[in-house]
Amino acid sequence: MRTENPSNKILVIVIALLLIANIVTLTMLLTTKKTDNDDRKNSMRNYLKNEIGFSAAQLEFFDSVKTKQRAEVKPMFDEMRTRKQLNLKNIGMQNFNDSAILNATEYAAAQQKNLEMKMLNNLKEIRNLCTPQQRAVFDTGFYKVMSRQGSEAAKKEK
């Protein structure tokens, strides 16, 4: 005993179409995000290659510097994240008193300073790869690439 209701067929068709639309949307989202991430990660390399005119040897050294720098700063970011959570808990346990807030901000500022020093020294190391002609172009344009990377990362977080 099977009764076919036309509204059931319509519902099945609508559900199937929605499922297909969701799969297509999810696939597009995942592939686009990977491409955007790859573009952001490679923006400095592309700048050095296309704008500065880095040779293959210079790009190879840049890749090694970048790999080393990522290995050095990842634990720093992890520590900052962990410490921030601990500081927030500590501030709450101390009833948001001024000294707890001051201690938390001083520690966060010191961690941020260390991270900035690492990153700026990394840029200095990359700059030292440049020939004198390349250095002039690097000095007047690297910050545009760096600020683009930061603003793109901020957009992704929102």
C-alpha positions as CSV (number, residue, x, y, z in Angstrom):
1,M,0.0,0.0,0.0
2,R,1.8,3.0,-1.3
3,T,0.2,6.3,-1.7
4,E,2.1,8.9,-3.7
5,N,1.3,12.4,-2.7
6,P,2.4,15.1,-5.2
7,S,3.5,17.4,-2.4
8,N,5.8,14.6,-1.1
9,K,7.5,14.5,-4.6
10,I,7.9,18.2,-4.6
11,L,9.4,18.1,-1.1
12,V,11.9,15.4,-2.1
13,I,12.9,17.4,-5.2
14,V,13.4,20.6,-3.2
15,I,15.4,18.8,-0.5
16,A,17.6,17.2,-3.3
17,L,18.1,20.6,-4.9
18,L,19.0,22.2,-1.6
19,L,21.5,19.4,-0.8
20,I,23.2,19.8,-4.2
21,A,23.3,23.6,-3.7
22,N,24.9,23.1,-0.3
23,I,27.5,20.7,-1.7
24,V,28.4,23.1,-4.5
25,T,28.6,26.1,-2.2
26,L,30.8,24.2,0.3
27,T,33.1,23.0,-2.4
28,M,33.5,26.5,-3.8
29,L,34.1,28.0,-0.3
30,L,36.8,25.4,0.5
31,T,38.6,25.8,-2.8
32,T,38.4,29.6,-2.8
33,K,39.7,29.8,0.8
34,K,42.7,27.7,-0.1
35,T,43.5,29.8,-3.1
36,D,43.2,33.0,-1.1
37,N,45.4,31.6,1.7
38,D,48.0,30.5,-0.9
39,D,48.0,34.0,-2.5
40,R,48.4,35.6,0.9
41,K,51.2,33.2,1.9
42,N,53.0,33.8,-1.4
43,S,52.5,37.5,-1.7
44,M,56.0,38.4,-0.4
45,R,57.6,35.7,-2.5
46,N,55.8,37.0,-5.6
47,Y,56.8,40.6,-4.7
48,L,60.4,39.6,-4.4
49,K,60.3,37.7,-7.7
50,N,58.2,40.0,-9.8
51,E,58.9,43.5,-8.4
52,I,62.4,43.2,-6.9
53,G,63.7,40.8,-9.5
54,F,65.1,38.1,-7.1
55,S,67.0,35.4,-8.8
56,A,66.3,31.7,-8.3
57,A,69.1,31.5,-5.7
58,Q,67.8,34.5,-3.8
59,L,64.3,33.0,-3.9
60,E,65.6,29.7,-2.6
61,F,67.3,31.5,0.3
62,F,64.1,33.5,1.0
63,D,62.2,30.2,1.2
64,S,64.6,28.9,3.8
65,V,64.4,32.1,5.8
66,K,60.6,32.0,5.7
67,T,60.5,28.4,6.8
68,K,62.9,29.1,9.7
69,Q,61.0,32.2,10.7
70,R,57.6,30.3,10.7
71,A,59.2,27.6,12.9
72,E,60.4,30.3,15.3
73,V,57.3,32.4,15.6
74,K,54.7,29.6,15.8
75,P,55.6,28.7,19.4
76,M,55.6,32.4,20.2
77,F,52.0,32.7,18.9
78,D,51.0,29.6,20.8
79,E,52.5,31.0,24.0
80,M,50.8,34.3,23.5
81,R,47.4,32.6,23.1
82,T,47.9,30.4,26.1
83,R,49.2,33.2,28.2
84,K,46.3,35.5,27.3
85,Q,43.8,32.9,28.5
86,L,45.8,32.5,31.7
87,N,46.0,36.3,32.2
88,L,42.3,36.7,31.7
89,K,41.5,34.0,34.3
90,N,44.0,35.6,36.7
91,I,42.4,39.0,36.2
92,G,39.0,37.6,37.0
93,M,40.3,35.8,40.1
94,Q,41.8,39.0,41.3
95,N,38.5,40.9,40.8
96,F,39.9,43.0,38.0
97,N,42.2,44.9,40.2
98,D,44.6,47.4,38.7
99,S,47.8,45.5,39.4
100,A,46.5,42.3,37.7
101,I,45.5,44.3,34.6
102,L,48.8,46.1,34.6
103,N,50.8,42.8,34.9
104,A,48.8,41.2,32.1
105,T,49.3,44.2,29.7
106,E,53.0,44.4,30.5
107,Y,53.5,40.8,29.8
108,A,51.5,41.0,26.6
109,A,53.5,44.0,25.5
110,A,56.8,42.2,26.1
111,Q,55.6,39.2,24.1
112,Q,54.5,41.4,21.3
113,K,57.8,43.2,21.3
114,N,59.7,40.0,21.0
115,L,57.5,38.9,18.1
116,E,57.9,42.2,16.3
117,M,61.7,42.0,16.8
118,K,61.8,38.5,15.2
119,M,59.7,39.6,12.3
120,L,61.7,42.8,11.6
121,N,65.0,41.0,11.9
122,N,63.6,38.5,9.4
123,L,62.8,41.4,7.0
124,K,66.3,42.7,7.5
125,E,67.7,39.3,6.6
126,I,65.6,39.3,3.4
127,R,66.7,42.8,2.6
128,N,70.3,41.8,3.0
129,L,69.8,39.4,0.1
130,C,69.1,42.3,-2.2
131,T,71.6,43.8,-4.5
132,P,72.0,47.6,-4.1
133,Q,69.6,48.2,-7.0
134,Q,67.1,45.8,-5.5
135,R,67.5,47.2,-2.1
136,A,66.2,50.7,-3.2
137,V,63.0,49.1,-4.6
138,F,62.6,46.8,-1.6
139,D,63.0,49.8,0.9
140,T,60.2,51.7,-0.9
141,G,57.7,48.9,-1.3
142,F,58.0,46.0,1.1
143,Y,55.6,47.7,3.6
144,K,52.8,47.6,1.0
145,V,53.1,43.9,0.7
146,M,53.3,43.5,4.5
147,S,50.2,45.7,5.1
148,R,48.3,43.9,2.4
149,Q,49.0,40.6,4.1
150,G,47.9,41.9,7.5
151,S,44.7,43.5,6.1
152,E,43.8,40.3,4.2
153,A,44.4,38.2,7.3
154,A,42.2,40.6,9.3
155,K,39.4,40.2,6.7
156,K,39.6,36.4,7.0
157,E,39.1,36.6,10.8
158,K,35.9,38.6,10.5
